[in-house]
Structure formats: C-alpha cells, structure tokens
Amino acid sequence: MKKILLLIFVISSVSCKSQINVNNVLNTVNNAVNGNLGNRLSNADITAALQEALNVGTKNASSQVSQVDGFYKNNLIRIPFPSDARDMKTTLERMGMKKQVAAFEKQLNRAAEDAAKKAAPIFLAAITSMTINDGLTILKGRDDEATQYLRKATTAQLVKEFRPIIAASMKKVNVTKYWNPLFSTYNKVPLVKKVNPNLDDFVTEKAIEGLFIMVAGEELKIRKDPQARITEILKKVFGGG
C-alpha cells in the first residue's frame, strides 16, 4: 500500500476540474504495477503523467514559499541567524540589539522568498528528462522516493543557479543594511572571535533545503489523504472523472 500511495503523491497539488475516486486510482495503479492494462496505456502516457504531476507539484511548492512570509512565517523552513555566528546573535541581543537581529533574520527570509520564484524552471528541467525507469523507481521505491528523485536530480543545478539569484535577492531586499551594523558592532567587542559568514552561501543552502522540505510535506500530506485533482493526461493514465 505504501508503494501504491507513493505514486499518488506525484499527482499531489495538481489542480483540475474533477475529483478522483480513490478506489479507482488504487485499482488502476495496481493494474499498472501488475501489468494488467494491456495496450491501453503506453510508457509515454505513464511518463507524461508523472512528469506533469511533478511539474505542477513543484510549481505549487515554489509558489507557496515565494509568497511574502512563505519562509519567514513557516517554522519548518524559516531561515535562522547563521549557525556559525550564534555567539554573535546572543551577544548582540544582550547588548540591546534584539530588534536589529530580528530585522536582519526577516530580510534573510525575504531574500529566499524572492529567489524561490526561480526554482520551478530548474525543477522542470529535471522532470522533463525523467525516464520510464525513473517513474517505476518512484512507484516501487521508498516512502520518500519522489522527493529523493528531485533532490538527486536537481540539487547541483539548484546550487549553481540559485547562488547568483540569492545574491541578487539579498541586494534587492538590502540585507547588508541590516547585517553590516550587526557584525561590525560585534567585531568591536573585546576578545570575541571575529565573524563575517558568507551570507549568500548560507541562504542558498537554506532556501534549497526549504524547497525540499515543502516537497516532502506534499508527499506526507498525500499519504494521509490520497485524494487529488487531475488533468486530462492524469485522468487517462490513472483513471477518475
């Protein structure tokens, strides 16, 4: 059942006109797994359906986190003060700069929210190169196989393409305006270890991590409630209507 529900995950977040009957989907997926559909469905149909579902799902995840407060007010993915500057945060708050620290953290999240708008096309490139074997692996694999597929297929490209996007977003939301007074004040404190972490790298890593958390969250949600809405190609492959 877990393996069957994993295929249902890939049709998560898909908006369409009608709601599927869960039993019909389960029966259709069982038939696909057991090879009982004869010539009704081609590998091209199955692959196209998986690609479309993953595409729409990742677009929706990217859309959610790219909204104002998509990162900042989501405790699962909210970007904190840089981990290698925790002593700095504690010291500054003790010095009465708690508001400045909070404002800086908000701008880190604003940068991630702005950059997340560019994530969907990067996911799309990986999804369109998916093969039928990839689809069968998602179908028959672990509970988080779909998330792991995307992670493996897109992480390197996300890092490469996201870093300049993050850098531009950091500039757009003027993170340095909030950061420079903090680290310059802290570095003047006697006997402290001077800090100035690479904020672009830090936010890039956290933004990508947050995107995959959201994709995994969609997977978990569908496991608990395997109803979804379908497009025409998904209706053809998985049934419903």
VEXTOR-863133 format. One line per 8 residues: number of its first residue (from 1); their letters; for each residue x, y, z of N, C-alpha, C. Coordinates in nm, 4 decimals. Example, Ala and Ser with C-alpha at 12.3 -4.5 7.8 and 13.67 -1.06 7.14 Angstrom:
1) as) 1.3190 -0.5690 0.7800 1.2300 -0.4500 0.7800 1.3200 -0.3300 0.7800; 1.2850 -0.2250 0.7080 1.3670 -0.1060 0.7140 1.2900 0.0030 0.7870;
END
This chain:
1) mkkillli) 0.0829 -0.1210 0.0000 0.0000 0.0000 0.0000 0.0856 0.1249 0.0000; 0.1950 0.1230 0.0768 0.2825 0.2407 0.0813 0.3382 0.2711 -0.0566; 0.3745 0.1643 -0.1295 0.4315 0.1867 -0.2617 0.3276 0.2433 -0.3572; 0.2049 0.1971 -0.3427 0.0985 0.2486 -0.4284 0.0696 0.3939 -0.3959; 0.0675 0.4263 -0.2681 0.0404 0.5645 -0.2288 0.1498 0.6581 -0.2766; 0.2713 0.6062 -0.2941 0.3797 0.6911 -0.3416 0.3511 0.7438 -0.4808; 0.2883 0.6619 -0.5641 0.2519 0.7116 -0.6970 0.1444 0.8178 -0.6859; 0.0548 0.7991 -0.5887 -0.0491 0.9006 -0.5706 0.0134 1.0326 -0.5306;
9) fvissvsc) 0.1258 1.0278 -0.4597 0.1951 1.1526 -0.4217 0.2295 1.2367 -0.5427; 0.2730 1.1706 -0.6505 0.3180 1.2500 -0.7633 0.2045 1.3215 -0.8347; 0.0804 1.2874 -0.7997 -0.0286 1.3663 -0.8551 -0.0799 1.4672 -0.7542; -0.0024 1.4877 -0.6461 -0.0405 1.5865 -0.5461 -0.0297 1.7265 -0.6029; -0.1106 1.8137 -0.5497 -0.1098 1.9553 -0.5816 -0.1567 1.9876 -0.7232; -0.2057 1.8879 -0.7960 -0.2471 1.9140 -0.9338 -0.3905 1.9653 -0.9356; -0.4115 2.0856 -0.9923 -0.5450 2.1438 -0.9996 -0.6136 2.0999 -1.1275; -0.7410 2.0622 -1.1183 -0.8174 2.0253 -1.2379 -0.9660 2.0356 -1.2089;
17) ksqinvnn) -1.0463 1.9798 -1.3017 -1.1894 2.0055 -1.2956 -1.2623 1.9071 -1.2060; -1.2133 1.7836 -1.1937 -1.2903 1.6839 -1.1221 -1.2049 1.6132 -1.0197; -1.2724 1.5549 -0.9204 -1.2016 1.4881 -0.8127 -1.2017 1.3387 -0.8389; -1.0905 1.2731 -0.8151 -1.0790 1.1326 -0.8453 -1.1476 1.0479 -0.7410; -1.1845 0.9275 -0.7792 -1.2296 0.8271 -0.6861 -1.1084 0.7493 -0.6399; -1.0829 0.7483 -0.5099 -0.9600 0.6879 -0.4575 -0.9514 0.5407 -0.4941; -1.0623 0.4670 -0.4833 -1.0586 0.3247 -0.5157 -1.0240 0.3017 -0.6617; -1.0766 0.3879 -0.7495 -1.0421 0.3750 -0.8911 -0.8936 0.3936 -0.9140;
25) vlntvnna) -0.8358 0.4957 -0.8455 -0.6930 0.5202 -0.8602 -0.6125 0.4010 -0.8124; -0.6464 0.3504 -0.6928 -0.5719 0.2376 -0.6378 -0.5816 0.1162 -0.7296; -0.6997 0.0903 -0.7828 -0.7158 -0.0232 -0.8733 -0.6350 -0.0052 -0.9998; -0.6363 0.1186 -1.0532 -0.5625 0.1449 -1.1765 -0.4127 0.1315 -1.1543; -0.3652 0.1864 -1.0428 -0.2220 0.1753 -1.0126 -0.1823 0.0308 -0.9924; -0.2657 -0.0464 -0.9211 -0.2373 -0.1886 -0.9036 -0.2272 -0.2594 -1.0377; -0.3190 -0.2272 -1.1271 -0.3147 -0.2881 -1.2599 -0.1879 -0.2510 -1.3340; -0.1466 -0.1226 -1.3217 -0.0240 -0.0788 -1.3883 0.0967 -0.1534 -1.3340;
33) vngnlgnr) 0.1014 -0.1674 -1.2012 0.2145 -0.2370 -1.1384 0.2183 -0.3820 -1.1809; 0.1009 -0.4455 -1.1917 0.0954 -0.5880 -1.2221 0.0884 -0.6179 -1.3712; 0.0943 -0.5116 -1.4530 0.0957 -0.5311 -1.5973 -0.0360 -0.5771 -1.6551; -0.1477 -0.5366 -1.5953 -0.2783 -0.5837 -1.6392 -0.3533 -0.4861 -1.7296; -0.2865 -0.3822 -1.7740 -0.3564 -0.2835 -1.8549 -0.3432 -0.3075 -2.0057; -0.2719 -0.4142 -2.0393 -0.2576 -0.4481 -2.1802 -0.1994 -0.3328 -2.2586; -0.2622 -0.3006 -2.3711 -0.2123 -0.1942 -2.4573 -0.2822 -0.0613 -2.4346; -0.3652 -0.0533 -2.3291 -0.4410 0.0692 -2.3070 -0.3514 0.1876 -2.2730;
41) lsnadita) -0.2440 0.1610 -2.2023 -0.1540 0.2679 -2.1603 -0.0146 0.2421 -2.2135; 0.0474 0.3441 -2.2662 0.1847 0.3324 -2.3136 0.2813 0.3870 -2.2097; 0.4071 0.3511 -2.2250 0.5098 0.4075 -2.1382 0.5123 0.5599 -2.1501; 0.4857 0.6086 -2.2708 0.4843 0.7532 -2.2926 0.3731 0.8189 -2.2117; 0.2560 0.7541 -2.2064 0.1459 0.8077 -2.1260 0.1838 0.8150 -1.9782; 0.2374 0.7061 -1.9282 0.2736 0.6989 -1.7866 0.3788 0.8035 -1.7534; 0.4829 0.8115 -1.8377 0.5891 0.9084 -1.8125 0.5373 1.0508 -1.8196; 0.4531 1.0783 -1.9199 0.3976 1.2136 -1.9337 0.3152 1.2513 -1.8115;
49) alqealnv) 0.2383 1.1581 -1.7583 0.1569 1.1859 -1.6410 0.2427 1.2144 -1.5191; 0.3458 1.1331 -1.5008 0.4369 1.1552 -1.3881 0.5068 1.2903 -1.4009; 0.5515 1.3214 -1.5212 0.6196 1.4488 -1.5432 0.5268 1.5661 -1.5159; 0.4048 1.5580 -1.5654 0.3116 1.6678 -1.5463 0.2774 1.6876 -1.3990; 0.2543 1.5763 -1.3285 0.2194 1.5857 -1.1873 0.3332 1.6441 -1.1056; 0.4536 1.5966 -1.1317 0.5694 1.6503 -1.0601 0.5920 1.7971 -1.0941; 0.5712 1.8316 -1.2188 0.5887 1.9706 -1.2601 0.4928 2.0629 -1.1863; 0.3650 2.0270 -1.1856 0.2659 2.1112 -1.1187 0.2907 2.1146 -0.9685;
57) gtknassq) 0.3263 1.9985 -0.9110 0.3528 1.9939 -0.7676 0.4680 2.0825 -0.7252; 0.5772 2.0805 -0.8021 0.6921 2.1639 -0.7661 0.6640 2.3109 -0.7915; 0.5842 2.3394 -0.8936 0.5447 2.4789 -0.9160 0.4661 2.5307 -0.7967; 0.3748 2.4471 -0.7460 0.2947 2.4881 -0.6314 0.3806 2.5066 -0.5072; 0.4767 2.4153 -0.4860 0.5650 2.4286 -0.3702 0.6470 2.5570 -0.3811; 0.7007 2.5835 -0.5007 0.7785 2.7060 -0.5217 0.6916 2.8291 -0.5005; 0.5672 2.8210 -0.5468 0.4757 2.9337 -0.5315 0.4464 2.9622 -0.3848; 0.4277 2.8577 -0.3071 0.3993 2.8749 -0.1646 0.5125 2.9477 -0.0935;
65) vsqvdgfy) 0.6358 2.9039 -0.1157 0.7471 2.9628 -0.0410 0.7892 3.0979 -0.0964; 0.7490 3.1296 -0.2195 0.7865 3.2586 -0.2777 0.6914 3.3709 -0.2377; 0.5842 3.3373 -0.1677 0.4938 3.4394 -0.1164 0.5600 3.5138 -0.0001; 0.5123 3.6349 0.0278 0.5597 3.7070 0.1458 0.5315 3.6221 0.2691; 0.6344 3.6014 0.3496 0.6292 3.5177 0.4695 0.6257 3.3687 0.4377; 0.6459 3.3316 0.3112 0.6495 3.1902 0.2750 0.7578 3.1145 0.3484; 0.8711 3.1782 0.3682 0.9769 3.1230 0.4526 0.9641 3.1741 0.5961; 0.9481 3.3047 0.6078 0.9618 3.3704 0.7384 0.8620 3.3209 0.8425;
73) knnlirip) 0.7387 3.2938 0.8014 0.6374 3.2506 0.8976 0.6065 3.1016 0.8898; 0.6940 3.0278 0.8245 0.6823 2.8820 0.8206 0.7932 2.8242 0.9076; 0.7575 2.7754 1.0244 0.8583 2.7284 1.1190 0.9384 2.6087 1.0689; 0.8851 2.5389 0.9682 0.9585 2.4244 0.9131 1.0791 2.4681 0.8311; 1.0695 2.5837 0.7677 1.1744 2.6242 0.6740 1.2307 2.7632 0.7019; 1.1830 2.8289 0.8058 1.2293 2.9641 0.8370 1.3817 2.9664 0.8516; 1.4456 3.0622 0.7858 1.5913 3.0720 0.7881 1.6342 3.1483 0.9134; 1.7176 3.0867 0.9967 1.7584 3.1494 1.1219 1.8843 3.2340 1.1043;
81) fpsdardm) 1.9313 3.2893 1.2126 2.0601 3.3573 1.2143 2.1661 3.2549 1.1739; 2.2680 3.2937 1.0983 2.3699 3.1965 1.0544 2.4249 3.1136 1.1697; 2.4319 2.9823 1.1485 2.4700 2.8906 1.2559 2.6124 2.9132 1.3060; 2.7013 2.9614 1.2189 2.8390 2.9835 1.2633 2.8570 3.1199 1.3281; 2.7435 3.1874 1.3551 2.7510 3.3167 1.4234 2.6507 3.3235 1.5393; 2.6241 3.2079 1.5999 2.5269 3.2041 1.7088 2.5736 3.2839 1.8299; 2.7030 3.2763 1.8598 2.7559 3.3552 1.9716 2.7363 3.5039 1.9453; 2.7508 3.5404 1.8205 2.7305 3.6794 1.7821 2.5871 3.7223 1.8100;
89) kttlermg) 2.4905 3.6387 1.7730 2.3500 3.6707 1.7960 2.3230 3.6882 1.9452; 2.3710 3.5955 2.0247 2.3482 3.6020 2.1695 2.4084 3.7284 2.2285; 2.5310 3.7596 2.1883 2.5992 3.8772 2.2413 2.5270 4.0050 2.2033; 2.4872 4.0162 2.0775 2.4190 4.1366 2.0316 2.2840 4.1556 2.1011; 2.2115 4.0468 2.1212 2.0837 4.0579 2.1914 2.1037 4.1046 2.3355; 2.2113 4.0572 2.3974 2.2427 4.1015 2.5334 2.2826 4.2488 2.5357; 2.3308 4.2982 2.4232 2.3705 4.4385 2.4131 2.2522 4.5294 2.3762; 2.1333 4.4726 2.3699 2.0146 4.5526 2.3400 1.9809 4.5644 2.1933;
97) mkkqvaaf) 2.0331 4.4727 2.1092 2.0099 4.4805 1.9654 1.9166 4.3703 1.9158; 1.8263 4.3285 2.0016 1.7355 4.2196 1.9658 1.6508 4.2544 1.8441; 1.6000 4.3759 1.8363 1.5179 4.4177 1.7229 1.5969 4.4175 1.5931; 1.7221 4.4613 1.6016 1.8062 4.4645 1.4817 1.8359 4.3221 1.4328; 1.8574 4.2321 1.5273 1.8811 4.0921 1.4921 1.7576 4.0340 1.4240; 1.6395 4.0617 1.4808 1.5148 4.0106 1.4231 1.4906 4.0672 1.2838; 1.5190 4.1938 1.2646 1.5010 4.2569 1.1332 1.5939 4.1942 1.0299; 1.7162 4.1643 1.0705 1.8114 4.1000 0.9805 1.7628 3.9610 0.9402;
105) ekqlnraa) 1.7143 3.8832 1.0374 1.6648 3.7496 1.0071 1.5468 3.7560 0.9100; 1.4602 3.8544 0.9273 1.3473 3.8692 0.8366 1.3955 3.8927 0.6939; 1.4981 3.9741 0.6768 1.5475 4.0036 0.5417 1.6143 3.8825 0.4777; 1.6773 3.7977 0.5578 1.7308 3.6727 0.5028 1.6179 3.5911 0.4402; 1.5072 3.5833 0.5105 1.3931 3.5075 0.4611 1.3283 3.5752 0.3413; 1.3273 3.7070 0.3403 1.2737 3.7800 0.2245 1.3560 3.7484 0.0995; 1.4862 3.7371 0.1159 1.5727 3.7036 0.0023 1.5395 3.5650 -0.0510; 1.5188 3.4695 0.0394 1.4842 3.3337 -0.0029 1.3493 3.3310 -0.0717;
113) edaakkaa) 1.2544 3.4061 -0.0190 1.1217 3.4119 -0.0800 1.1288 3.4696 -0.2208; 1.2095 3.5713 -0.2380 1.2245 3.6329 -0.3694 1.2904 3.5362 -0.4673; 1.3933 3.4673 -0.4223 1.4666 3.3758 -0.5103 1.3849 3.2527 -0.5460; 1.2954 3.2109 -0.4585 1.2190 3.0883 -0.4811 1.1325 3.0960 -0.6061; 1.1049 3.2147 -0.6525 1.0263 3.2315 -0.7755 1.0969 3.1670 -0.8946; 1.2284 3.1514 -0.8841 1.3066 3.0976 -0.9960 1.3282 2.9475 -0.9854; 1.2729 2.8825 -0.8843 1.3007 2.7411 -0.8618 1.2284 2.6499 -0.9598; 1.1033 2.6805 -0.9919 1.0219 2.5900 -1.0735 1.0866 2.5522 -1.2070;
121) piflaait) 1.1439 2.6471 -1.2831 1.2058 2.6079 -1.4103 1.3233 2.5113 -1.3934; 1.3946 2.5228 -1.2815 1.5066 2.4316 -1.2567 1.4534 2.2910 -1.2298; 1.3468 2.2812 -1.1519 1.2829 2.1523 -1.1311 1.2313 2.0964 -1.2631; 1.1732 2.1829 -1.3457 1.1155 2.1386 -1.4721 1.2191 2.0725 -1.5612; 1.3404 2.1269 -1.5618 1.4458 2.0688 -1.6455 1.4745 1.9249 -1.6056; 1.4728 1.8972 -1.4753 1.4970 1.7606 -1.4289 1.3769 1.6716 -1.4579; 1.2583 1.7260 -1.4419 1.1369 1.6466 -1.4604 1.1202 1.6043 -1.6058; 1.1495 1.6943 -1.6996 1.1314 1.6616 -1.8404 1.2330 1.5588 -1.8899;
129) smtindgl) 1.3414 1.5397 -1.8143 1.4403 1.4383 -1.8533 1.4133 1.3047 -1.7848; 1.3046 1.2944 -1.7104 1.2715 1.1716 -1.6402 1.2363 1.0612 -1.7385; 1.2862 0.9427 -1.7138 1.2586 0.8281 -1.7994 1.1517 0.7399 -1.7358; 1.1040 0.6427 -1.8121 1.0055 0.5497 -1.7567 1.0661 0.4716 -1.6415; 1.1966 0.4421 -1.6497 1.2623 0.3722 -1.5388 1.2619 0.4572 -1.4116; 1.2810 0.5886 -1.4293 1.2711 0.6783 -1.3139 1.1309 0.6704 -1.2541; 1.0315 0.6699 -1.3426 0.8935 0.6631 -1.2949 0.8655 0.5354 -1.2188; 0.9155 0.4232 -1.2680 0.8951 0.2958 -1.1997 0.9695 0.2923 -1.0669;
137) tilkgrdd) 1.0857 0.3584 -1.0631 1.1590 0.3667 -0.9370 1.0788 0.4445 -0.8340; 1.0175 0.5545 -0.8770 0.9321 0.6337 -0.7874 0.8149 0.5494 -0.7398; 0.7573 0.4733 -0.8315 0.6417 0.3912 -0.7990 0.6756 0.2831 -0.6965; 0.7881 0.2155 -0.7184 0.8196 0.0965 -0.6394 0.9161 0.1225 -0.5241; 0.9628 0.2469 -0.5105 1.0690 0.2749 -0.4143 1.0216 0.3059 -0.2746; 1.1080 0.3773 -0.2019 1.0827 0.4109 -0.0624 0.9721 0.5147 -0.0498; 0.9321 0.5378 0.0757 0.8232 0.6318 0.1011 0.8536 0.7731 0.0504; 0.9830 0.8086 0.0490 1.0203 0.9445 0.0053 1.0909 0.9422 -0.1300;
145) eatqylrk) 1.0614 0.8417 -0.2112 1.1341 0.8230 -0.3369 1.1189 0.9414 -0.4317; 1.0010 1.0003 -0.4383 0.9796 1.1137 -0.5287 1.0631 1.2338 -0.4854; 1.0636 1.2623 -0.3565 1.1458 1.3718 -0.3054 1.2935 1.3445 -0.3311; 1.3355 1.2209 -0.3082 1.4755 1.1860 -0.3286 1.5146 1.1952 -0.4759; 1.4218 1.1598 -0.5648 1.4484 1.1737 -0.7082 1.4783 1.3190 -0.7421; 1.3920 1.4087 -0.6968 1.4117 1.5503 -0.7255 1.5394 1.6030 -0.6606; 1.5651 1.5607 -0.5382 1.6868 1.6056 -0.4690 1.8115 1.5645 -0.5472; 1.8155 1.4389 -0.5879 1.9316 1.3882 -0.6615 1.9459 1.4559 -0.7975;
153) attaqlvk) 1.8327 1.4781 -0.8628 1.8353 1.5300 -0.9998 1.8582 1.6799 -1.0080; 1.8278 1.7531 -0.9013 1.8276 1.8994 -0.9123 1.9212 1.9738 -0.8185; 1.9726 1.9088 -0.7133 2.0481 1.9836 -0.6126 2.1675 2.0580 -0.6712; 2.2490 1.9898 -0.7496 2.3685 2.0538 -0.8043 2.3314 2.1753 -0.8899; 2.2289 2.1593 -0.9730 2.1860 2.2695 -1.0587 2.1216 2.3810 -0.9766; 2.0452 2.3429 -0.8744 1.9853 2.4441 -0.7885 2.0922 2.5292 -0.7210; 2.1952 2.4648 -0.6685 2.3039 2.5392 -0.6031 2.3711 2.6335 -0.7018; 2.4007 2.5810 -0.8203 2.4704 2.6601 -0.9221 2.3885 2.7811 -0.9653;
161) efrpiiaa) 2.2598 2.7583 -0.9901 2.1756 2.8656 -1.0426 2.1166 2.9538 -0.9328; 2.1018 2.8971 -0.8145 2.0392 2.9718 -0.7072 2.1326 3.0734 -0.6436; 2.2626 3.0434 -0.6401 2.3532 3.1334 -0.5690 2.3500 3.2755 -0.6269; 2.3632 3.2936 -0.7585 2.3532 3.4312 -0.8108 2.2141 3.4913 -0.7933; 2.1117 3.4063 -0.7964 1.9759 3.4564 -0.7732 1.9629 3.5055 -0.6295; 2.0162 3.4268 -0.5356 2.0148 3.4658 -0.3946 2.0929 3.5954 -0.3754; 2.2090 3.6033 -0.4388 2.2913 3.7240 -0.4263 2.2135 3.8469 -0.4735; 2.1438 3.8324 -0.5860 2.0644 3.9444 -0.6378 1.9482 3.9769 -0.5448;
169) smkkvnvt) 1.8860 3.8724 -0.4900 1.7745 3.8939 -0.3983 1.8209 3.9588 -0.2683; 1.9393 3.9183 -0.2208 1.9952 3.9786 -0.0984 2.0168 4.1282 -0.1208; 2.0651 4.1602 -0.2397 2.0857 4.3017 -0.2726 1.9529 4.3738 -0.2855; 1.8561 4.3068 -0.3470 1.7238 4.3664 -0.3697 1.6555 4.4040 -0.2385; 1.6649 4.3159 -0.1393 1.5996 4.3429 -0.0102 1.6937 4.4111 0.0886; 1.8151 4.4461 0.0384 1.9090 4.5276 0.1165 1.9499 4.4624 0.2482; 1.9905 4.3351 0.2401 2.0324 4.2623 0.3599 2.1535 4.3276 0.4258; 2.2454 4.3803 0.3453 2.3674 4.4389 0.4033 2.3359 4.5574 0.4945;
177) kywnplfs) 2.2269 4.6262 0.4667 2.1866 4.7382 0.5516 2.1610 4.6907 0.6949; 2.1121 4.5684 0.7070 2.0803 4.5126 0.8377 2.1986 4.4353 0.8960; 2.2803 4.3785 0.8067 2.3901 4.2937 0.8507 2.5129 4.3731 0.8938; 2.5519 4.4710 0.8162 2.6762 4.5430 0.8443 2.6824 4.6026 0.9852; 2.5766 4.6679 1.0332 2.5846 4.7210 1.1701 2.5991 4.6113 1.2752; 2.5415 4.4941 1.2468 2.5491 4.3849 1.3437 2.6896 4.3295 1.3549; 2.7462 4.2888 1.2399 2.8774 4.2248 1.2511 2.9871 4.3247 1.2846; 2.9732 4.4501 1.2418 3.0748 4.5496 1.2766 3.0702 4.5818 1.4259;
185) tynkvplv) 2.9506 4.5881 1.4829 2.9383 4.6112 1.6274 2.9951 4.4935 1.7050; 2.9603 4.3743 1.6633 3.0076 4.2552 1.7338 3.1591 4.2419 1.7265; 3.2155 4.2675 1.6103 3.3603 4.2501 1.5935 3.4425 4.3517 1.6712; 3.3761 4.4534 1.7253 3.4458 4.5506 1.8101 3.4476 4.5085 1.9576; 3.3689 4.4053 1.9904 3.3655 4.3575 2.1288 3.4998 4.2908 2.1618; 3.5606 4.3286 2.2724 3.6914 4.2713 2.3079 3.6863 4.1192 2.3247; 3.7888 4.0533 2.2740 3.8142 3.9107 2.2947 3.7201 3.8166 2.2175; 3.6281 3.8697 2.1386 3.5413 3.7799 2.0619 3.6118 3.7372 1.9333;
193) kkvnpnld) 3.5735 3.6212 1.8838 3.6245 3.5747 1.7563 3.5505 3.6473 1.6455; 3.6254 3.7158 1.5606 3.5652 3.7956 1.4542 3.4883 3.7045 1.3576; 3.3721 3.7527 1.3152 3.2891 3.6737 1.2247 3.2432 3.7595 1.1074; 3.2240 3.6938 0.9962 3.1613 3.7553 0.8790 3.1273 3.6425 0.7811; 3.0273 3.5601 0.8168 2.9951 3.4434 0.7336 2.9479 3.4839 0.5951; 2.9647 3.3908 0.5015 2.9192 3.4138 0.3643 2.7675 3.3974 0.3609; 2.6973 3.5080 0.3592 2.5520 3.5038 0.3669 2.4876 3.4459 0.2407; 2.5491 3.4705 0.1249 2.4941 3.4163 0.0009 2.4917 3.2636 0.0053;
201) dfvtekai) 2.6025 3.2036 0.0473 2.6091 3.0580 0.0563 2.5105 3.0049 0.1597; 2.5026 3.0727 0.2722 2.4146 3.0291 0.3801 2.2681 3.0308 0.3371; 2.2236 3.1391 0.2772 2.0833 3.1494 0.2364 2.0539 3.0560 0.1201; 2.1499 3.0389 0.0302 2.1315 2.9439 -0.0799 2.1049 2.8046 -0.0267; 2.1882 2.7603 0.0662 2.1725 2.6265 0.1247 2.0376 2.6124 0.1948; 2.0009 2.7120 0.2734 1.8764 2.7047 0.3496 1.7531 2.7146 0.2589; 1.7625 2.7932 0.1542 1.6497 2.8069 0.0622 1.6227 2.6755 -0.0102; 1.7279 2.6104 -0.0562 1.7125 2.4821 -0.1251 1.6607 2.3763 -0.0290;
209) eglfimva) 1.7151 2.3755 0.0905 1.6684 2.2821 0.1932 1.5193 2.3020 0.2195; 1.4765 2.4264 0.2264 1.3360 2.4562 0.2497 1.2467 2.4082 0.1370; 1.2922 2.4218 0.0137 1.2137 2.3747 -0.1003 1.1889 2.2246 -0.0922; 1.2932 2.1484 -0.0586 1.2759 2.0043 -0.0499 1.1894 1.9642 0.0692; 1.1948 2.0392 0.1761 1.1067 2.0132 0.2901 0.9610 2.0291 0.2475; 0.9346 2.1314 0.1669 0.7978 2.1530 0.1206 0.7517 2.0416 0.0265; 0.8404 1.9945 -0.0598 0.8060 1.8836 -0.1481 0.7770 1.7585 -0.0652; 0.8617 1.7321 0.0336 0.8392 1.6165 0.1212 0.7090 1.6313 0.1986;
217) geelkirk) 0.6750 1.7538 0.2351 0.5499 1.7773 0.3056 0.4291 1.7433 0.2200; 0.4380 1.7739 0.0900 0.3301 1.7373 -0.0008 0.3150 1.5856 -0.0072; 0.4272 1.5170 -0.0073 0.4245 1.3711 -0.0106 0.3538 1.3152 0.1130; 0.3887 1.3662 0.2304 0.3286 1.3192 0.3545 0.1793 1.3493 0.3579; 0.1422 1.4673 0.3108 0.0011 1.5060 0.3085 -0.0805 1.4105 0.2236; -0.0270 1.3735 0.1077 -0.0996 1.2833 0.0188 -0.1088 1.1432 0.0780; -0.0105 1.1015 0.1530 -0.0169 0.9697 0.2178 -0.1339 0.9647 0.3160; -0.1615 1.0754 0.3817 -0.2696 1.0779 0.4800 -0.4060 1.0959 0.4136;
225) dpqarite) -0.4084 1.1661 0.3022 -0.5341 1.1926 0.2332 -0.5112 1.1758 0.0837; -0.5255 1.0537 0.0319 -0.4877 1.0241 -0.1059 -0.5853 1.0723 -0.2124; -0.6646 1.1725 -0.1822 -0.7486 1.2324 -0.2853 -0.6723 1.3455 -0.3525; -0.6924 1.3599 -0.4807 -0.6239 1.4658 -0.5558 -0.7102 1.5067 -0.6739; -0.6736 1.6174 -0.7361 -0.7414 1.6605 -0.8593 -0.6486 1.6348 -0.9774; -0.7081 1.6043 -1.0924 -0.6276 1.5538 -1.2036 -0.6474 1.6347 -1.3307; -0.5441 1.6301 -1.4176 -0.5537 1.6864 -1.5519 -0.5935 1.5749 -1.6479; -0.6117 1.6084 -1.7749 -0.6583 1.5092 -1.8723 -0.5623 1.3915 -1.8870;
233) ilkkvfgg) -0.4320 1.4209 -1.8914 -0.3365 1.3113 -1.9084 -0.3340 1.2220 -1.7849; -0.3501 1.2808 -1.6683 -0.3540 1.2005 -1.5467 -0.4820 1.1184 -1.5405; -0.5907 1.1771 -1.5893 -0.7173 1.1032 -1.5944 -0.7045 0.9829 -1.6866; -0.6354 1.0014 -1.7983 -0.6166 0.8919 -1.8929 -0.5348 0.7796 -1.8334; -0.4289 0.8157 -1.7608 -0.3359 0.7155 -1.7094 -0.3865 0.6514 -1.5802; -0.4364 0.7365 -1.4894 -0.4691 0.6868 -1.3555 -0.6174 0.6645 -1.3315; -0.7028 0.7083 -1.4258 -0.8457 0.6927 -1.4076 -0.9058 0.8109 -1.3367; -1.0381 0.8097 -1.3171 -1.1060 0.9186 -1.2486 -1.2045 0.9860 -1.3413;
241) g) -1.2733 1.0845 -1.2847 -1.3683 1.1543 -1.3684 -1.5043 1.1583 -1.3034;
END
